[in-house]
Amino acid sequence: MPGLVMFRRRWSVGSDDFVYPNFLEIILRLAWLIAISVVFCINRDNFTCQDANLLKIYYIGLLIIQILNIIVAITIMVVSMKGTIAVSEPRSKMALLLYIKLGVLVPECVWVVLGTYWAYGYTYACPEILVWMVKGAVICSWIVGFIVLVVIFIIFDPMGEYHQKNRLAKRTPEGALEYQSDAAKKAWERRIKVICCCVANNQENRDAFIEISKLVADFFVDVDLVPTDIAAGLILVKKQQAWSASQLISVVIDSPSSSNLQPQNTSRRIQPPKPWMTIKLMRHYMTFAAGSYGWPYYVYNNLGTGLCKILKRSRCCSCIRKEDHVVSDNACSCNTAGILMQTGLDRKDLIYVSYHNKVAEIPFFVAVDRKENKVVIAIRGTMSLEDALTDLSAVGVNVHVEGVMDCYVHCGMLKCALYIESQLKELQLIEKAFDALPEATGLVITGHSLGAGAAAILAMKLRPDYPDLICYAFSPPGGLLSPNASQHAQDYICSVILGKDVIPRLGMPTMNKLKCQILKALAECRHPKYRILAGGCFRQFCDCLMKDQLHSNHSSKSYDVESTGLLIEKFKESLKTAFVNTNSMVNDVEWPMHPPGQILHIIEEEEESGCCGKPTFSAVWAHPDDFNEIIISHKMVFDHMPEDVLGSLTSLEKSNFIPIAQLVPDNGDSSTA
């Protein structure tokens, strides 16, 4: 870092990103050179056929070009290995070397064109291996050329011109940000439109594109990082999180006897869990939340027989009249069949099923649960681009809730909740469900991920009409409710979070905190990027078998102390500017947002059997502040998957586990209450 400057623009690649690409190129070109040399030497006496001199000239020219490319690639790789992420002075000649590389590629391109004409434009009486070797070399050259064009497209930064103009104009940080802010928003809006090209181009979606592009552009506008810098930063932050001492504040159940267990000034208090907040009921209603994903979820978790079972319960026959209470399912009602297979419900228990899906309009179903005598509303999580756009509409919106001040909620999920509420009232779905099950004792709302966020907000909206309703929010988004709203919901909402799941920790404050952690880690790192990336990739596959080898802050090579110190101070000054811009943005426009209600945190216990061992789980009642930092781990995504959440709850239910609050005193000793 910063991004490499060539042709008077910035590119999304750093001067230290050429180690592994050039190493791979050297290996391939050496193999190519050896193969061509062997064929040429073995058949050097066979170049006597008609027009064989053309083939001989091509072989000789190809050998020379390969040798030149190998020399240049070795030089670029060696230079790219110098310095550290923050200290780029030892790599100051990288742009010149890349210009030389391009100069060598020009005659190679000309040679490929000539080779194509000579190989396919003439008929030779020479040995076939000579001709086929040239044809193979030509085909490989065209493939390599296509790969190079793809790489150039990937590393092209549409904002590169603006970055470079800011440097040349020597604008102040504030002026630079203002100069490129509008251009960045337009660039991100174009990118999002390309990614979401299949989404309907209506006004509501265009507004979502603009809102998301502004959010992303403002987040990245004050940093000059390339993608590999971010990857290396995440690896460094993960190491720091793993090696830092845990300074956790204790969590105490608010009971008369708790005052003797821990001083009040060193603990946080949460309300005692309600009687309905049990592992058994959580596991039961997680099946409803998982069932809302329809047939793809069931088939994915039953790869051997899932599709056959779905087709058995589906209705593909044209003589069967379509059900009026099923909306926007496919021709065979496979999604409805998936709900039935996952939940164990009968078809008569489904009151209404909707798979209508647009931005801020997500699928849900209403059913009666005869096992627990409840009416259930289950809301689907993210499964489409429209859902992703809803997730990213993360601005906090103030809503009115009786007795709650500063009640802010996630904008996109509020729209989802309002849409479902309107459907429930317009079609009188809740009334129909209670009529279908007169002995029903209450209303349960559940969902996973996006569905959990919409379920929590919907519960807040419906509670005045149904004061006994309860809500199970599985893996809810972190940026969902303001602190006052989350605390108010503790009486009727229970959130379940598995392990290091990133989604309940995701929000603008935590994202900006992670950005600052990455920048700080990069500024303080004394190791070259290629070593960090190599160590990170190796630990990704052998995480539980390998001890950290890169935690030392001492570099394996020494640099000029004065010049290095100057560069580090200059780099840290730019980081300071980023910190100020980040903090001001968060403080001015963003509320701290939390997961909803009471929070059960499921923790995976490490097994002595190693990576392949079957995990066991425990669970504690957690405080929202326990999720104010994104934990970097290979499980941060997998822990969000509904099958993993359901599996962990099933494991806890089988072991008859009872969640408790865990006390972690300041001295590091732990006890339980």
SULBELGI-V552549 format. One record per residue. N is the residue number from 1. RES is the residue in one small letter. SS is DSSP state (2 for helix, 1 for strand, 0 for the rest). PHI is phi in whole degrees, -180 to 180 (999 if undefined). Layout:
n: (N | N)
res: (RES | RES)
ss: (SS | SS)
phi: (PHI | PHI)
//
This chain:
n: (1 | 2 | 3 | 4 | 5 | 6 | 7 | 8 | 9 | 10 | 11 | 12 | 13 | 14 | 15 | 16 | 17 | 18 | 19 | 20 | 21 | 22 | 23 | 24 | 25 | 26 | 27 | 28 | 29 | 30 | 31 | 32 | 33 | 34 | 35 | 36 | 37 | 38 | 39 | 40 | 41 | 42 | 43 | 44 | 45 | 46 | 47 | 48 | 49 | 50 | 51 | 52 | 53 | 54 | 55 | 56 | 57 | 58 | 59 | 60 | 61 | 62 | 63 | 64 | 65 | 66 | 67 | 68 | 69 | 70 | 71 | 72 | 73 | 74 | 75 | 76 | 77 | 78 | 79 | 80 | 81 | 82 | 83 | 84 | 85 | 86 | 87 | 88 | 89 | 90 | 91 | 92 | 93 | 94 | 95 | 96 | 97 | 98 | 99 | 100 | 101 | 102 | 103 | 104 | 105 | 106 | 107 | 108 | 109 | 110 | 111 | 112 | 113 | 114 | 115 | 116 | 117 | 118 | 119 | 120 | 121 | 122 | 123 | 124 | 125 | 126 | 127 | 128 | 129 | 130 | 131 | 132 | 133 | 134 | 135 | 136 | 137 | 138 | 139 | 140 | 141 | 142 | 143 | 144 | 145 | 146 | 147 | 148 | 149 | 150 | 151 | 152 | 153 | 154 | 155 | 156 | 157 | 158 | 159 | 160 | 161 | 162 | 163 | 164 | 165 | 166 | 167 | 168 | 169 | 170 | 171 | 172 | 173 | 174 | 175 | 176 | 177 | 178 | 179 | 180 | 181 | 182 | 183 | 184 | 185 | 186 | 187 | 188 | 189 | 190 | 191 | 192 | 193 | 194 | 195 | 196 | 197 | 198 | 199 | 200 | 201 | 202 | 203 | 204 | 205 | 206 | 207 | 208 | 209 | 210 | 211 | 212 | 213 | 214 | 215 | 216 | 217 | 218 | 219 | 220 | 221 | 222 | 223 | 224 | 225 | 226 | 227 | 228 | 229 | 230 | 231 | 232 | 233 | 234 | 235 | 236 | 237 | 238 | 239 | 240 | 241 | 242 | 243 | 244 | 245 | 246 | 247 | 248 | 249 | 250 | 251 | 252 | 253 | 254 | 255 | 256 | 257 | 258 | 259 | 260 | 261 | 262 | 263 | 264 | 265 | 266 | 267 | 268 | 269 | 270 | 271 | 272 | 273 | 274 | 275 | 276 | 277 | 278 | 279 | 280 | 281 | 282 | 283 | 284 | 285 | 286 | 287 | 288 | 289 | 290 | 291 | 292 | 293 | 294 | 295 | 296 | 297 | 298 | 299 | 300 | 301 | 302 | 303 | 304 | 305 | 306 | 307 | 308 | 309 | 310 | 311 | 312 | 313 | 314 | 315 | 316 | 317 | 318 | 319 | 320 | 321 | 322 | 323 | 324 | 325 | 326 | 327 | 328 | 329 | 330 | 331 | 332 | 333 | 334 | 335 | 336 | 337 | 338 | 339 | 340 | 341 | 342 | 343 | 344 | 345 | 346 | 347 | 348 | 349 | 350 | 351 | 352 | 353 | 354 | 355 | 356 | 357 | 358 | 359 | 360 | 361 | 362 | 363 | 364 | 365 | 366 | 367 | 368 | 369 | 370 | 371 | 372 | 373 | 374 | 375 | 376 | 377 | 378 | 379 | 380 | 381 | 382 | 383 | 384 | 385 | 386 | 387 | 388 | 389 | 390 | 391 | 392 | 393 | 394 | 395 | 396 | 397 | 398 | 399 | 400 | 401 | 402 | 403 | 404 | 405 | 406 | 407 | 408 | 409 | 410 | 411 | 412 | 413 | 414 | 415 | 416 | 417 | 418 | 419 | 420 | 421 | 422 | 423 | 424 | 425 | 426 | 427 | 428 | 429 | 430 | 431 | 432 | 433 | 434 | 435 | 436 | 437 | 438 | 439 | 440 | 441 | 442 | 443 | 444 | 445 | 446 | 447 | 448 | 449 | 450 | 451 | 452 | 453 | 454 | 455 | 456 | 457 | 458 | 459 | 460 | 461 | 462 | 463 | 464 | 465 | 466 | 467 | 468 | 469 | 470 | 471 | 472 | 473 | 474 | 475 | 476 | 477 | 478 | 479 | 480 | 481 | 482 | 483 | 484 | 485 | 486 | 487 | 488 | 489 | 490 | 491 | 492 | 493 | 494 | 495 | 496 | 497 | 498 | 499 | 500 | 501 | 502 | 503 | 504 | 505 | 506 | 507 | 508 | 509 | 510 | 511 | 512 | 513 | 514 | 515 | 516 | 517 | 518 | 519 | 520 | 521 | 522 | 523 | 524 | 525 | 526 | 527 | 528 | 529 | 530 | 531 | 532 | 533 | 534 | 535 | 536 | 537 | 538 | 539 | 540 | 541 | 542 | 543 | 544 | 545 | 546 | 547 | 548 | 549 | 550 | 551 | 552 | 553 | 554 | 555 | 556 | 557 | 558 | 559 | 560 | 561 | 562 | 563 | 564 | 565 | 566 | 567 | 568 | 569 | 570 | 571 | 572 | 573 | 574 | 575 | 576 | 577 | 578 | 579 | 580 | 581 | 582 | 583 | 584 | 585 | 586 | 587 | 588 | 589 | 590 | 591 | 592 | 593 | 594 | 595 | 596 | 597 | 598 | 599 | 600 | 601 | 602 | 603 | 604 | 605 | 606 | 607 | 608 | 609 | 610 | 611 | 612 | 613 | 614 | 615 | 616 | 617 | 618 | 619 | 620 | 621 | 622 | 623 | 624 | 625 | 626 | 627 | 628 | 629 | 630 | 631 | 632 | 633 | 634 | 635 | 636 | 637 | 638 | 639 | 640 | 641 | 642 | 643 | 644 | 645 | 646 | 647 | 648 | 649 | 650 | 651 | 652 | 653 | 654 | 655 | 656 | 657 | 658 | 659 | 660 | 661 | 662 | 663 | 664 | 665 | 666 | 667 | 668 | 669 | 670 | 671 | 672 | 673)
res: (m | p | g | l | v | m | f | r | r | r | w | s | v | g | s | d | d | f | v | y | p | n | f | l | e | i | i | l | r | l | a | w | l | i | a | i | s | v | v | f | c | i | n | r | d | n | f | t | c | q | d | a | n | l | l | k | i | y | y | i | g | l | l | i | i | q | i | l | n | i | i | v | a | i | t | i | m | v | v | s | m | k | g | t | i | a | v | s | e | p | r | s | k | m | a | l | l | l | y | i | k | l | g | v | l | v | p | e | c | v | w | v | v | l | g | t | y | w | a | y | g | y | t | y | a | c | p | e | i | l | v | w | m | v | k | g | a | v | i | c | s | w | i | v | g | f | i | v | l | v | v | i | f | i | i | f | d | p | m | g | e | y | h | q | k | n | r | l | a | k | r | t | p | e | g | a | l | e | y | q | s | d | a | a | k | k | a | w | e | r | r | i | k | v | i | c | c | c | v | a | n | n | q | e | n | r | d | a | f | i | e | i | s | k | l | v | a | d | f | f | v | d | v | d | l | v | p | t | d | i | a | a | g | l | i | l | v | k | k | q | q | a | w | s | a | s | q | l | i | s | v | v | i | d | s | p | s | s | s | n | l | q | p | q | n | t | s | r | r | i | q | p | p | k | p | w | m | t | i | k | l | m | r | h | y | m | t | f | a | a | g | s | y | g | w | p | y | y | v | y | n | n | l | g | t | g | l | c | k | i | l | k | r | s | r | c | c | s | c | i | r | k | e | d | h | v | v | s | d | n | a | c | s | c | n | t | a | g | i | l | m | q | t | g | l | d | r | k | d | l | i | y | v | s | y | h | n | k | v | a | e | i | p | f | f | v | a | v | d | r | k | e | n | k | v | v | i | a | i | r | g | t | m | s | l | e | d | a | l | t | d | l | s | a | v | g | v | n | v | h | v | e | g | v | m | d | c | y | v | h | c | g | m | l | k | c | a | l | y | i | e | s | q | l | k | e | l | q | l | i | e | k | a | f | d | a | l | p | e | a | t | g | l | v | i | t | g | h | s | l | g | a | g | a | a | a | i | l | a | m | k | l | r | p | d | y | p | d | l | i | c | y | a | f | s | p | p | g | g | l | l | s | p | n | a | s | q | h | a | q | d | y | i | c | s | v | i | l | g | k | d | v | i | p | r | l | g | m | p | t | m | n | k | l | k | c | q | i | l | k | a | l | a | e | c | r | h | p | k | y | r | i | l | a | g | g | c | f | r | q | f | c | d | c | l | m | k | d | q | l | h | s | n | h | s | s | k | s | y | d | v | e | s | t | g | l | l | i | e | k | f | k | e | s | l | k | t | a | f | v | n | t | n | s | m | v | n | d | v | e | w | p | m | h | p | p | g | q | i | l | h | i | i | e | e | e | e | e | s | g | c | c | g | k | p | t | f | s | a | v | w | a | h | p | d | d | f | n | e | i | i | i | s | h | k | m | v | f | d | h | m | p | e | d | v | l | g | s | l | t | s | l | e | k | s | n | f | i | p | i | a | q | l | v | p | d | n | g | d | s | s | t | a)
ss: (0 | 0 | 0 | 0 | 1 | 1 | 0 | 0 | 1 | 1 | 0 | 0 | 0 | 0 | 0 | 0 | 0 | 0 | 2 | 2 | 2 | 2 | 2 | 2 | 2 | 2 | 2 | 2 | 2 | 2 | 2 | 2 | 2 | 2 | 2 | 2 | 2 | 2 | 2 | 2 | 2 | 2 | 0 | 0 | 0 | 0 | 0 | 0 | 0 | 0 | 0 | 2 | 2 | 2 | 2 | 2 | 2 | 2 | 2 | 2 | 2 | 2 | 2 | 2 | 2 | 2 | 2 | 2 | 2 | 2 | 2 | 2 | 2 | 2 | 2 | 2 | 2 | 2 | 2 | 2 | 0 | 0 | 0 | 0 | 0 | 0 | 0 | 0 | 2 | 2 | 2 | 0 | 0 | 2 | 2 | 2 | 2 | 2 | 2 | 2 | 2 | 2 | 2 | 2 | 2 | 2 | 2 | 2 | 2 | 2 | 2 | 2 | 2 | 2 | 2 | 2 | 2 | 2 | 2 | 2 | 2 | 0 | 0 | 0 | 0 | 0 | 0 | 2 | 2 | 2 | 2 | 2 | 2 | 2 | 2 | 2 | 2 | 2 | 2 | 2 | 2 | 2 | 2 | 2 | 2 | 2 | 2 | 2 | 2 | 2 | 2 | 2 | 2 | 2 | 2 | 0 | 0 | 0 | 0 | 2 | 2 | 2 | 2 | 2 | 2 | 2 | 2 | 2 | 2 | 0 | 0 | 0 | 2 | 2 | 2 | 2 | 2 | 2 | 2 | 2 | 2 | 2 | 2 | 2 | 2 | 2 | 2 | 2 | 2 | 2 | 2 | 2 | 2 | 2 | 2 | 0 | 0 | 0 | 0 | 0 | 0 | 0 | 2 | 2 | 2 | 2 | 2 | 2 | 2 | 2 | 2 | 2 | 2 | 2 | 2 | 2 | 2 | 2 | 2 | 2 | 0 | 0 | 0 | 0 | 0 | 0 | 2 | 2 | 2 | 2 | 2 | 2 | 2 | 2 | 2 | 2 | 2 | 2 | 2 | 2 | 2 | 2 | 2 | 0 | 0 | 0 | 0 | 0 | 0 | 1 | 1 | 1 | 1 | 0 | 0 | 2 | 2 | 2 | 2 | 2 | 0 | 0 | 0 | 2 | 2 | 2 | 1 | 1 | 1 | 1 | 0 | 0 | 0 | 0 | 0 | 0 | 0 | 0 | 2 | 2 | 2 | 2 | 2 | 2 | 2 | 2 | 2 | 2 | 2 | 2 | 2 | 0 | 0 | 0 | 2 | 2 | 2 | 2 | 2 | 2 | 2 | 0 | 0 | 0 | 0 | 2 | 2 | 2 | 2 | 2 | 2 | 2 | 2 | 0 | 0 | 0 | 0 | 0 | 0 | 0 | 0 | 0 | 0 | 0 | 0 | 1 | 1 | 0 | 0 | 0 | 0 | 0 | 0 | 2 | 2 | 2 | 2 | 2 | 2 | 2 | 2 | 2 | 2 | 0 | 0 | 0 | 2 | 2 | 2 | 1 | 1 | 1 | 1 | 1 | 0 | 0 | 0 | 1 | 0 | 0 | 1 | 0 | 0 | 1 | 1 | 1 | 1 | 1 | 1 | 0 | 0 | 0 | 0 | 1 | 1 | 1 | 1 | 1 | 1 | 0 | 0 | 0 | 0 | 0 | 2 | 2 | 2 | 2 | 2 | 2 | 2 | 2 | 0 | 0 | 0 | 1 | 1 | 1 | 0 | 0 | 1 | 0 | 0 | 1 | 0 | 0 | 0 | 1 | 1 | 1 | 2 | 2 | 2 | 2 | 2 | 2 | 2 | 2 | 2 | 2 | 2 | 2 | 2 | 2 | 2 | 2 | 0 | 0 | 2 | 2 | 2 | 2 | 2 | 2 | 2 | 2 | 0 | 0 | 0 | 0 | 0 | 0 | 1 | 1 | 1 | 1 | 1 | 1 | 0 | 2 | 2 | 2 | 2 | 2 | 2 | 2 | 2 | 2 | 2 | 2 | 2 | 2 | 0 | 0 | 0 | 0 | 0 | 0 | 0 | 1 | 1 | 1 | 1 | 1 | 0 | 0 | 0 | 0 | 0 | 0 | 1 | 1 | 2 | 2 | 2 | 2 | 2 | 2 | 2 | 2 | 2 | 0 | 1 | 1 | 1 | 1 | 1 | 1 | 0 | 0 | 0 | 0 | 2 | 2 | 2 | 0 | 0 | 2 | 2 | 2 | 2 | 2 | 2 | 2 | 2 | 2 | 2 | 2 | 2 | 2 | 2 | 2 | 2 | 2 | 0 | 0 | 0 | 0 | 2 | 2 | 2 | 2 | 2 | 2 | 2 | 2 | 2 | 2 | 2 | 2 | 2 | 0 | 0 | 0 | 0 | 0 | 0 | 0 | 0 | 0 | 0 | 0 | 0 | 0 | 0 | 0 | 0 | 0 | 0 | 0 | 2 | 2 | 2 | 2 | 2 | 2 | 2 | 2 | 2 | 2 | 2 | 2 | 2 | 2 | 2 | 2 | 2 | 2 | 2 | 2 | 2 | 2 | 2 | 2 | 2 | 2 | 2 | 2 | 2 | 0 | 0 | 0 | 1 | 1 | 0 | 0 | 0 | 1 | 1 | 1 | 1 | 1 | 1 | 1 | 1 | 0 | 0 | 0 | 0 | 0 | 0 | 0 | 0 | 0 | 0 | 1 | 1 | 1 | 1 | 1 | 1 | 1 | 0 | 2 | 2 | 2 | 2 | 0 | 0 | 0 | 0 | 0 | 0 | 0 | 0 | 0 | 0 | 2 | 2 | 2 | 0 | 2 | 2 | 2 | 2 | 2 | 2 | 2 | 2 | 2 | 2 | 2 | 2 | 2 | 0 | 0 | 0 | 0 | 0 | 1 | 0 | 1 | 1 | 1 | 0 | 0 | 0 | 0 | 0 | 1 | 1 | 1 | 0)
phi: (999 | -71 | -62 | -68 | -108 | -145 | 55 | 63 | -152 | -87 | -117 | -82 | -151 | -99 | -69 | -104 | -101 | -107 | -71 | -72 | -59 | -75 | -63 | -64 | -63 | -63 | -61 | -66 | -69 | -64 | -62 | -63 | -63 | -64 | -62 | -65 | -63 | -63 | -63 | -67 | -69 | -67 | -109 | -66 | -93 | -100 | -84 | -115 | -76 | -65 | 61 | -68 | -63 | -66 | -65 | -65 | -63 | -64 | -60 | -64 | -62 | -66 | -62 | -64 | -64 | -63 | -63 | -63 | -64 | -66 | -62 | -65 | -64 | -63 | -62 | -63 | -64 | -65 | -66 | -66 | -80 | -81 | 72 | -127 | -63 | -85 | -99 | -102 | -59 | -63 | -108 | -66 | -91 | -63 | -60 | -63 | -64 | -70 | -63 | -64 | -59 | -64 | -63 | -75 | -69 | -62 | -63 | -65 | -63 | -61 | -67 | -65 | -63 | -63 | -63 | -63 | -68 | -68 | -77 | -109 | -99 | -126 | -110 | -112 | -99 | -76 | -54 | -60 | -66 | -67 | -69 | -69 | -67 | -67 | -63 | -64 | -64 | -66 | -62 | -62 | -64 | -67 | -64 | -62 | -62 | -65 | -62 | -62 | -64 | -64 | -63 | -61 | -63 | -68 | -86 | -70 | -106 | -63 | -95 | -61 | -64 | -72 | -59 | -70 | -64 | -62 | -67 | -67 | -79 | 53 | -72 | -69 | -55 | -66 | -66 | -65 | -63 | -67 | -65 | -102 | -64 | -63 | -64 | -65 | -62 | -66 | -64 | -68 | -64 | -64 | -61 | -65 | -66 | -67 | -63 | -102 | -65 | -84 | -81 | -56 | -93 | -103 | -66 | -63 | -70 | -63 | -63 | -66 | -59 | -65 | -64 | -70 | -63 | -65 | -62 | -70 | -63 | -66 | -72 | -101 | -70 | -101 | -126 | -120 | -121 | -99 | -55 | -70 | -63 | -65 | -62 | -64 | -63 | -64 | -64 | -67 | -64 | -61 | -65 | -64 | -66 | -73 | -95 | -75 | -71 | -78 | -114 | -95 | -83 | -70 | -117 | -119 | -67 | -75 | -137 | -60 | -86 | -73 | -67 | -87 | -93 | -155 | -61 | -67 | -78 | -119 | -140 | -114 | -110 | -126 | -70 | -61 | -64 | -74 | -58 | -83 | -87 | -114 | -61 | -60 | -71 | -61 | -64 | -62 | -83 | -67 | -65 | -69 | -63 | -70 | -63 | -65 | -76 | 79 | -67 | -59 | -66 | -67 | -66 | -62 | -90 | -138 | -63 | -75 | -122 | -59 | -65 | -64 | -67 | -64 | -64 | -66 | -93 | -81 | -130 | -92 | -69 | -69 | -81 | -89 | -68 | -65 | -78 | -70 | -88 | -111 | -118 | 62 | -81 | -75 | -61 | -100 | 54 | -68 | -65 | -64 | -63 | -63 | -61 | -64 | -68 | -75 | -94 | 78 | -77 | -88 | -61 | -70 | -81 | -86 | -84 | -159 | -132 | -127 | -113 | -65 | -139 | -139 | -61 | 67 | -135 | -114 | -66 | -159 | -144 | -117 | -143 | -106 | -103 | -72 | -68 | -107 | 56 | -133 | -96 | -119 | -114 | -113 | -119 | -76 | -88 | -71 | -144 | -148 | -64 | -61 | -65 | -63 | -63 | -64 | -58 | -81 | -81 | -100 | -69 | -76 | -121 | -80 | -126 | -92 | -130 | -57 | 84 | -121 | -91 | 52 | -92 | -110 | -135 | -65 | -62 | -62 | -76 | -62 | -62 | -62 | -63 | -66 | -64 | -66 | -60 | -66 | -67 | -61 | -78 | -65 | -96 | 52 | -72 | -67 | -63 | -64 | -67 | -68 | -68 | -73 | -134 | -60 | -84 | -61 | -104 | 172 | -114 | -121 | -115 | -144 | 180 | -125 | 63 | -56 | -64 | -68 | -64 | -65 | -64 | -64 | -69 | -62 | -62 | -64 | -74 | -90 | -61 | -58 | -88 | -132 | -64 | -97 | -67 | -132 | -137 | -110 | -109 | -96 | 52 | -73 | -65 | -72 | -88 | -104 | -125 | -70 | -54 | -63 | -68 | -64 | -67 | -62 | -83 | -64 | -78 | -138 | -125 | -122 | -98 | -122 | -126 | -100 | 52 | -103 | -46 | -79 | -64 | -67 | -102 | -90 | -176 | -60 | -61 | -71 | -66 | -69 | -63 | -64 | -62 | -66 | -64 | -64 | -63 | -66 | -64 | -67 | -67 | -93 | -72 | -115 | -117 | -67 | -64 | -64 | -70 | -65 | -66 | -64 | -64 | -65 | -66 | -67 | -70 | -62 | -93 | -127 | -63 | -92 | -110 | -119 | -87 | -66 | -114 | -118 | -82 | -71 | -95 | -97 | -78 | -74 | -127 | -103 | -124 | -59 | -61 | -67 | -68 | -64 | -60 | -63 | -66 | -63 | -65 | -64 | -66 | -65 | -64 | -67 | -67 | -60 | -63 | -64 | -61 | -63 | -64 | -63 | -64 | -65 | -66 | -66 | -69 | -81 | -124 | -122 | -87 | -68 | -117 | -127 | -65 | -86 | 64 | -68 | -122 | -100 | -103 | -88 | -116 | -83 | -88 | -74 | -99 | -69 | -75 | 96 | -62 | -90 | -71 | -77 | -74 | -116 | -129 | -131 | -150 | -136 | -80 | -114 | -101 | -55 | -68 | -70 | -119 | -95 | -144 | -77 | -93 | -82 | -162 | -69 | -98 | -65 | -96 | -63 | -67 | -90 | -65 | -61 | -67 | -72 | -63 | -64 | -64 | -67 | -67 | -63 | -63 | -66 | -66 | -65 | -89 | 54 | -75 | -114 | -65 | -136 | -89 | -105 | -97 | -126 | -63 | -64 | -82 | 98 | -76 | -129 | -147 | -127 | -126)
//
